[in-house]
Amino acid sequence: MYILDTKTKALNLDYLSSYKNLDYLIVAGHTKNIEAIGSLKRLEHLNLNGISKVPLSFVNELPVLHTLNIILGGRDNINEIEGNNIENLNLTWIRGLNDLENINRFHKLKTLLVQDHIRLPKIHFGKEFTNLTDIKVLNCKTLGSLTGIENLPELHQLRVYRTDIDFEKFIQQPLPLKLKILAFYTAKNKVDAQLKSRLKELGYIDGLDRNS
């Protein structure tokens, strides 16, 4: 089901509670009685687009939710979300996001995309994630620290683009043995060519290069 942005924000989402068998939902821009989504116990995929200010604790009431995409809107953090059974998490262009400490609650996470944030200072994996295989951190210009990678034993792909992370410090940390695709870009062509060559010497492939 798609509930797209409209000229009025008065749309009452309470009616969603009658769609008990719904497993896929995209909501864009509407927040009135958004907590009704918590009654959709079969929901597996949820997109929240342009949703600001309202609490997100209703996500914790979705027992089989495996994909959560939060795109646009604004909030400082997602601390209300406990993780549950979420396997795929996409956080893109959320205005004001500056804290991702509760990422460690997402114990079943398989893929993580963090993209287009200008206030997020760090991401730290403080516990072992036994399922996480794919991480993309893209265009987070103030992100200066990505640590705890050693706690991701199944990590296969890690892509970092346009951050404030110091490559030399980053590459010195222990990295998982299963990590094969490691790409690190600064958006400066000469520097990126050097980093790609360096990573290739270390045994990693770019993942986008057919000849790698």
Backbone as numpy.savetxt, mean C-alpha at the origin, in Angstrom:
# Nx Ny Nz CAx CAy CAz Cx Cy Cz
-19.88 -3.78 -7.49 -20.72 -2.59 -7.49 -19.85 -1.34 -7.49
-20.24 -0.35 -8.28 -19.53 0.92 -8.38 -20.45 2.04 -7.89
-20.00 2.80 -6.92 -20.72 3.99 -6.48 -19.77 5.16 -6.71
-19.98 5.85 -7.82 -19.02 6.85 -8.27 -19.37 8.24 -7.76
-18.40 9.14 -7.88 -18.56 10.50 -7.41 -19.68 11.20 -8.16
-20.47 12.00 -7.44 -21.57 12.74 -8.03 -21.51 14.19 -7.55
-22.36 15.02 -8.10 -22.39 16.43 -7.71 -22.81 16.60 -6.26
-23.66 15.74 -5.77 -24.12 15.82 -4.39 -23.40 14.79 -3.53
-23.12 15.17 -2.29 -22.51 14.25 -1.34 -23.55 13.69 -0.37
-24.82 13.90 -0.69 -25.89 13.53 0.23 -26.33 12.07 0.08
-25.72 11.36 -0.87 -26.11 9.97 -1.07 -25.91 9.17 0.21
-26.96 8.51 0.66 -26.93 7.75 1.90 -26.52 6.31 1.59
-25.37 5.91 2.11 -24.85 4.56 1.84 -25.46 3.48 2.72
-26.42 3.85 3.54 -27.02 2.87 4.44 -27.68 1.73 3.68
-28.13 2.02 2.47 -28.82 0.98 1.68 -27.91 -0.19 1.33
-26.59 0.03 1.42 -25.65 -1.05 1.09 -25.83 -2.27 2.00
-26.31 -2.04 3.20 -26.43 -3.14 4.16 -27.37 -4.25 3.69
-28.18 -3.97 2.68 -29.09 -4.99 2.16 -28.45 -5.88 1.10
-27.21 -5.52 0.67 -26.52 -6.29 -0.36 -25.58 -7.31 0.30
-26.16 -8.27 0.94 -25.40 -9.21 1.78 -24.41 -10.07 1.00
-24.65 -10.29 -0.27 -23.78 -11.17 -1.06 -22.72 -10.41 -1.86
-22.64 -9.12 -1.66 -21.70 -8.30 -2.42 -20.26 -8.68 -2.08
-19.43 -8.90 -3.11 -18.03 -9.25 -2.86 -17.04 -8.25 -3.44
-17.53 -7.26 -4.21 -16.65 -6.27 -4.85 -17.34 -4.91 -4.79
-16.62 -3.91 -4.27 -17.25 -2.60 -4.09 -16.24 -1.48 -4.28
-16.62 -0.48 -5.08 -15.86 0.75 -5.22 -16.75 1.91 -4.81
-16.28 2.70 -3.86 -17.01 3.88 -3.41 -16.12 5.09 -3.63
-16.62 6.09 -4.36 -15.84 7.28 -4.66 -16.56 8.53 -4.17
-15.99 9.19 -3.17 -16.47 10.49 -2.75 -17.65 10.53 -1.81
-18.26 9.40 -1.51 -19.46 9.39 -0.65 -19.12 8.81 0.73
-19.60 9.47 1.76 -19.26 9.06 3.13 -20.46 8.93 4.06
-21.63 9.39 3.67 -22.78 9.37 4.57 -23.16 7.94 4.91
-23.08 7.60 6.20 -23.35 6.24 6.69 -22.46 5.20 6.01
-21.21 5.58 5.78 -20.27 4.67 5.13 -20.00 3.43 5.97
-20.27 3.53 7.26 -20.05 2.37 8.14 -20.94 1.19 7.77
-21.95 1.41 6.95 -22.82 0.31 6.49 -22.02 -0.74 5.72
-20.90 -0.34 5.18 -20.05 -1.29 4.45 -19.62 -2.43 5.36
-19.50 -2.14 6.64 -19.08 -3.17 7.60 -20.03 -4.34 7.71
-21.24 -4.20 7.20 -22.22 -5.30 7.27 -22.10 -6.26 6.09
-21.20 -5.94 5.15 -21.05 -6.77 3.95 -20.01 -7.85 4.22
-20.41 -8.89 4.89 -19.48 -9.90 5.40 -18.82 -10.75 4.32
-19.32 -10.68 3.09 -18.72 -11.44 2.00 -17.83 -10.58 1.10
-17.64 -9.34 1.47 -16.86 -8.43 0.65 -15.39 -8.85 0.62
-14.86 -9.01 -0.59 -13.47 -9.43 -0.77 -12.58 -8.31 -1.29
-13.15 -7.38 -2.03 -12.38 -6.30 -2.67 -13.08 -4.98 -2.39
-12.33 -4.01 -1.84 -12.91 -2.71 -1.51 -11.99 -1.59 -1.97
-12.52 -0.67 -2.77 -11.84 0.56 -3.15 -12.53 1.73 -2.46
-11.75 2.53 -1.75 -12.25 3.77 -1.17 -11.53 4.91 -1.85
-12.22 5.61 -2.73 -11.61 6.67 -3.54 -12.12 8.04 -3.09
-11.20 8.92 -2.72 -11.60 10.26 -2.33 -12.41 10.32 -1.06
-12.11 9.41 -0.13 -12.83 9.36 1.14 -11.98 10.04 2.21
-12.48 11.11 2.80 -11.72 11.86 3.80 -12.47 11.94 5.12
-11.70 12.10 6.19 -12.19 12.44 7.53 -12.91 11.32 8.26
-13.78 10.58 7.60 -14.59 9.59 8.31 -13.71 8.44 8.82
-14.06 7.87 9.98 -13.32 6.72 10.51 -13.41 5.53 9.55
-12.34 4.73 9.55 -12.30 3.55 8.68 -12.40 2.25 9.47
-12.84 2.33 10.71 -12.89 1.14 11.56 -13.85 0.08 11.02
-14.79 0.46 10.17 -15.72 -0.52 9.61 -14.99 -1.58 8.79
-13.79 -1.27 8.30 -13.01 -2.25 7.53 -12.71 -3.47 8.38
-12.58 -3.29 9.69 -12.27 -4.40 10.59 -13.42 -5.39 10.72
-14.60 -5.04 10.23 -15.77 -5.91 10.32 -15.94 -6.78 9.08
-14.96 -6.72 8.17 -15.05 -7.47 6.91 -14.12 -8.67 6.96
-14.62 -9.84 7.35 -13.75 -10.99 7.66 -13.03 -11.60 6.48
-13.54 -11.46 5.25 -12.89 -12.10 4.10 -12.31 -11.07 3.13
-12.22 -9.82 3.54 -11.64 -8.80 2.68 -10.17 -9.11 2.44
-9.78 -9.24 1.17 -8.37 -9.53 0.87 -7.68 -8.42 0.09
-8.46 -7.50 -0.53 -7.86 -6.40 -1.26 -8.48 -5.08 -0.81
-7.62 -4.16 -0.37 -8.07 -2.84 0.06 -7.26 -1.78 -0.66
-7.94 -0.93 -1.42 -7.31 0.19 -2.12 -7.86 1.49 -1.56
-6.99 2.33 -1.01 -7.39 3.64 -0.54 -6.66 4.66 -1.41
-7.43 5.39 -2.18 -6.86 6.28 -3.20 -7.45 7.68 -3.04
-6.59 8.69 -3.06 -7.01 10.07 -2.88 -7.64 10.26 -1.49
-8.38 11.31 -1.32 -8.90 11.63 0.01 -7.79 12.18 0.88
-8.05 12.27 2.18 -7.05 12.79 3.09 -7.19 12.24 4.49
-6.05 11.87 5.10 -6.00 11.44 6.49 -4.53 11.30 6.87
-4.24 11.39 8.17 -2.87 11.31 8.65 -2.34 9.88 8.67
-3.24 8.92 8.91 -2.81 7.54 9.07 -3.99 6.61 8.81
-3.72 5.31 8.90 -4.79 4.32 8.77 -4.80 3.44 10.02
-4.50 4.06 11.16 -4.33 3.32 12.41 -5.59 2.60 12.88
-6.75 3.01 12.38 -8.00 2.35 12.78 -8.12 0.95 12.19
-7.39 0.69 11.12 -7.50 -0.60 10.44 -6.55 -1.60 11.09
-7.07 -2.74 11.47 -6.29 -3.73 12.20 -5.63 -4.76 11.30
-5.92 -4.71 10.04 -5.26 -5.64 9.12 -6.11 -6.81 8.72
-6.65 -7.53 9.71 -7.49 -8.68 9.43 -6.85 -9.64 8.43
-7.59 -9.98 7.37 -7.09 -10.93 6.37 -6.67 -10.26 5.08
-6.40 -8.96 5.13 -6.05 -8.21 3.93 -4.71 -8.71 3.37
-4.73 -9.05 2.09 -3.53 -9.56 1.41 -2.90 -8.53 0.48
-3.72 -7.66 -0.08 -3.24 -6.66 -1.04 -3.66 -5.28 -0.56
-2.67 -4.41 -0.33 -2.94 -3.08 0.19 -2.33 -2.03 -0.74
-3.16 -1.11 -1.18 -2.74 -0.03 -2.08 -3.10 1.30 -1.41
-2.08 2.10 -1.11 -2.28 3.43 -0.53 -1.69 4.44 -1.50
-2.54 5.18 -2.19 -2.09 6.07 -3.25 -2.65 7.48 -3.09
-1.73 8.45 -3.06 -2.10 9.86 -3.13 -3.08 10.26 -2.04
-2.82 9.82 -0.82 -3.67 10.18 0.31 -3.11 11.44 0.95
-3.79 12.52 0.81 -3.32 13.82 1.28 -3.09 13.82 2.80
-1.87 14.17 3.23 -1.57 14.28 4.64 -1.04 13.02 5.29
-1.02 11.90 4.58 -0.56 10.65 5.19 0.89 10.79 5.66
1.11 10.63 6.95 2.46 10.80 7.50 2.87 9.71 8.47
2.06 8.68 8.58 2.33 7.63 9.56 1.83 6.30 9.01
2.75 5.35 8.92 2.37 4.00 8.47 2.85 2.96 9.48
2.85 3.36 10.74 3.35 2.48 11.80 2.54 1.19 11.91
1.24 1.26 11.63 0.42 0.07 11.84 0.49 -0.94 10.71
1.44 -0.75 9.78 1.60 -1.73 8.71 1.86 -3.12 9.28
2.42 -3.17 10.49 2.74 -4.46 11.10 1.51 -5.25 11.54
0.34 -4.63 11.50 -0.90 -5.35 11.82 -1.39 -6.18 10.63
-0.88 -5.89 9.44 -1.35 -6.57 8.24 -0.54 -7.86 8.04
-0.78 -8.80 8.93 0.09 -9.98 9.02 -0.05 -10.94 7.84
-1.12 -10.81 7.06 -1.32 -11.70 5.91 -0.98 -11.02 4.58
-0.37 -9.86 4.65 -0.08 -9.07 3.46 0.79 -9.83 2.47
0.39 -9.76 1.18 1.17 -10.35 0.09 1.77 -9.27 -0.82
0.99 -8.23 -1.09 1.48 -7.14 -1.94 1.20 -5.80 -1.27
2.13 -4.86 -1.45 1.99 -3.53 -0.87 2.41 -2.48 -1.89
1.53 -1.52 -2.13 1.83 -0.38 -2.99 1.62 0.90 -2.19
2.70 1.68 -2.05 2.63 2.98 -1.38 3.10 4.01 -2.39
2.22 4.93 -2.77 2.51 5.76 -3.94 2.01 7.19 -3.78
2.85 8.14 -4.19 2.46 9.55 -4.28 2.10 10.16 -2.93
3.03 10.06 -1.98 2.86 10.71 -0.68 4.03 11.65 -0.43
3.74 12.84 0.04 4.79 13.84 0.22 5.12 14.12 1.69
4.44 13.43 2.61 4.69 13.67 4.03 5.08 12.41 4.80
5.16 11.30 4.13 5.46 10.05 4.80 6.97 9.91 4.99
7.47 9.87 6.25 8.92 9.87 6.47 9.57 8.51 6.44
8.82 7.44 6.77 9.47 6.14 6.88 8.46 5.01 6.77
8.98 3.85 6.41 8.24 2.59 6.47 9.15 1.59 7.13
8.65 0.95 8.18 9.47 -0.03 8.90 8.65 -1.30 9.13
9.22 -2.42 8.74 8.59 -3.72 8.98 9.19 -4.28 10.26
8.45 -4.15 11.34 8.98 -4.50 12.66 8.69 -5.91 13.09
8.06 -6.70 12.24 7.77 -8.10 12.56 7.91 -8.92 11.29
7.89 -10.22 11.42 8.03 -11.08 10.25 6.72 -11.17 9.47
6.83 -10.97 8.18 5.71 -11.16 7.26 6.03 -12.40 6.43
5.30 -13.46 6.62 5.62 -14.72 5.96 5.02 -14.85 4.57
4.17 -13.88 4.17 3.50 -13.97 2.86 3.85 -12.84 1.92
4.49 -11.80 2.40 4.72 -10.61 1.60 5.77 -10.86 0.53
5.37 -10.75 -0.74 6.26 -11.06 -1.86 6.58 -9.86 -2.74
5.77 -8.81 -2.68 5.89 -7.72 -3.65 5.65 -6.38 -2.96
6.64 -5.48 -3.04 6.52 -4.13 -2.48 6.89 -3.11 -3.54
6.06 -2.09 -3.67 6.38 -0.96 -4.54 6.19 0.32 -3.74
7.25 1.11 -3.66 7.20 2.41 -3.00 7.58 3.45 -4.05
6.61 4.23 -4.49 6.79 5.07 -5.68 6.44 6.53 -5.40
7.34 7.40 -5.80 7.09 8.84 -5.75 6.67 9.33 -4.36
7.43 8.92 -3.36 7.24 9.41 -1.99 8.49 10.22 -1.65
8.48 11.48 -2.01 9.69 12.28 -2.08 10.34 12.56 -0.72
9.59 12.48 0.37 10.17 12.75 1.69 10.46 11.47 2.46
10.20 10.32 1.85 10.45 9.04 2.52 11.95 8.81 2.60
12.49 8.83 3.82 13.92 8.71 3.99 14.38 7.38 4.54
13.42 6.50 4.85 13.82 5.24 5.49 12.85 4.12 5.12
13.41 3.02 4.64 12.66 1.80 4.35 13.45 0.67 4.97
13.03 0.23 6.14 13.83 -0.71 6.93 13.01 -1.92 7.37
13.71 -2.90 7.93 13.07 -4.13 8.37 12.86 -5.11 7.24
13.53 -4.89 6.11 13.36 -5.77 4.94 13.77 -7.21 5.28
14.68 -7.35 6.24 15.11 -8.70 6.63 13.99 -9.51 7.24
12.90 -8.84 7.63 11.76 -9.53 8.22 10.76 -10.03 7.18
11.15 -9.98 5.90 10.27 -10.38 4.81 10.89 -11.55 4.05
10.88 -12.74 4.61 11.62 -13.86 4.02 11.14 -14.29 2.65
9.89 -13.99 2.28 9.35 -14.41 0.99 9.38 -13.30 -0.05
9.97 -12.17 0.27 9.97 -11.03 -0.66 10.70 -11.39 -1.95
10.02 -11.19 -3.06 10.58 -11.51 -4.38 10.88 -10.25 -5.17
10.03 -9.23 -5.04 10.20 -8.00 -5.81 10.09 -6.78 -4.90
11.04 -5.85 -5.07 11.01 -4.58 -4.35 11.39 -3.48 -5.34
10.47 -2.52 -5.53 10.71 -1.41 -6.44 10.60 -0.11 -5.64
11.62 0.72 -5.75 11.67 2.00 -5.05 11.93 3.09 -6.09
11.06 4.08 -6.12 11.19 5.13 -7.13 10.96 6.51 -6.52
11.90 7.38 -6.73 11.79 8.80 -6.37 11.43 8.99 -4.89
12.34 8.60 -4.04 12.21 8.82 -2.60 13.43 9.60 -2.11
13.52 9.79 -0.80 14.68 10.45 -0.21 15.59 9.43 0.48
15.44 8.18 0.12 16.23 7.11 0.74 17.66 7.14 0.20
18.61 7.06 1.10 20.01 6.98 0.72 20.31 5.55 0.28
20.67 5.40 -0.99 20.87 4.06 -1.53 21.96 3.29 -0.77
23.06 3.95 -0.45 24.18 3.27 0.21 23.78 2.72 1.57
22.99 3.47 2.31 22.51 2.98 3.60 21.50 1.86 3.40
20.64 2.05 2.41 19.61 1.06 2.14 20.20 -0.30 1.78
21.18 -0.30 0.90 21.72 -1.56 0.38 22.58 -2.29 1.39
22.96 -1.61 2.47 23.77 -2.25 3.50 22.95 -3.11 4.45
21.64 -2.92 4.48 20.82 -3.70 5.40 20.66 -5.13 4.88
20.44 -6.10 5.76 20.23 -7.48 5.30 19.00 -7.57 4.40
19.14 -8.27 3.30 18.03 -8.43 2.36 17.67 -9.90 2.24
16.40 -10.21 2.00 15.94 -11.60 1.93 16.62 -12.37 0.80
16.87 -13.63 1.03 17.52 -14.47 0.03 16.66 -14.67 -1.21
15.34 -14.60 -1.05 14.44 -14.81 -2.18 14.21 -13.56 -3.02
14.79 -12.45 -2.60 14.64 -11.21 -3.36 15.42 -11.31 -4.67
14.73 -11.25 -5.78 15.36 -11.36 -7.09 15.25 -10.06 -7.89
14.08 -9.41 -7.79 13.87 -8.16 -8.51 14.02 -7.00 -7.54
15.05 -6.21 -7.76 15.30 -5.04 -6.91 15.62 -3.86 -7.81
14.72 -2.89 -7.84 14.89 -1.71 -8.69 14.86 -0.47 -7.80
15.82 0.42 -8.01 15.94 1.63 -7.20 16.19 2.80 -8.14
15.22 3.71 -8.22 15.30 4.83 -9.16 15.22 6.17 -8.44
15.96 7.14 -8.95 15.94 8.49 -8.39 15.30 9.50 -9.33
15.00 9.10 -10.55 14.48 9.97 -11.63 15.60 10.81 -12.25
16.85 10.49 -11.93 18.00 11.11 -12.58 18.67 10.04 -13.43
18.62 10.23 -14.74 19.01 9.17 -15.67 20.41 8.61 -15.42
21.38 9.49 -15.25 22.76 9.04 -15.06 22.91 8.25 -13.77
22.33 8.77 -12.70 22.39 8.08 -11.40 21.67 6.74 -11.48
20.52 6.72 -12.12 19.74 5.49 -12.20 20.47 4.42 -13.00
21.17 4.81 -14.04 21.94 3.85 -14.83 23.05 3.24 -13.97
23.67 4.05 -13.13 24.73 3.56 -12.25 24.16 2.60 -11.20
23.01 2.96 -10.64 22.39 2.10 -9.63 21.93 0.77 -10.23
21.39 0.84 -11.43 20.95 -0.39 -12.09 22.14 -1.32 -12.33
23.25 -0.76 -12.76 24.46 -1.55 -12.99 24.97 -2.14 -11.68
24.94 -1.33 -10.65 25.41 -1.79 -9.33 24.55 -2.95 -8.83
23.25 -2.83 -8.96 22.35 -3.88 -8.49 22.52 -5.15 -9.32
22.78 -4.98 -10.60 23.01 -6.15 -11.46 24.26 -6.89 -11.02
25.30 -6.16 -10.62 26.53 -6.77 -10.12 26.27 -7.53 -8.82
25.29 -7.08 -8.07 24.94 -7.73 -6.81 24.02 -8.93 -7.02
23.61 -9.16 -8.28 22.81 -10.34 -8.59 21.32 -10.10 -8.72
20.92 -8.83 -8.75 19.49 -8.52 -8.87 19.14 -8.13 -10.29
17.88 -8.34 -10.66 17.41 -7.91 -11.97 16.40 -6.79 -11.79
16.23 -6.03 -12.85 15.33 -4.88 -12.82 13.86 -5.30 -12.90
13.60 -6.34 -13.62 12.23 -6.83 -13.73 11.47 -6.25 -14.90
11.94 -5.14 -15.44 11.29 -4.52 -16.59 12.13 -4.64 -17.85
13.37 -5.04 -17.67 14.30 -5.17 -18.78 14.24 -6.60 -19.32
13.86 -6.75 -20.57 13.71 -8.09 -21.16 15.03 -8.83 -21.21
16.11 -8.07 -21.20 17.42 -8.71 -21.31 18.06 -8.96 -19.94
17.33 -8.60 -18.87 17.93 -8.76 -17.54 17.73 -10.18 -17.03
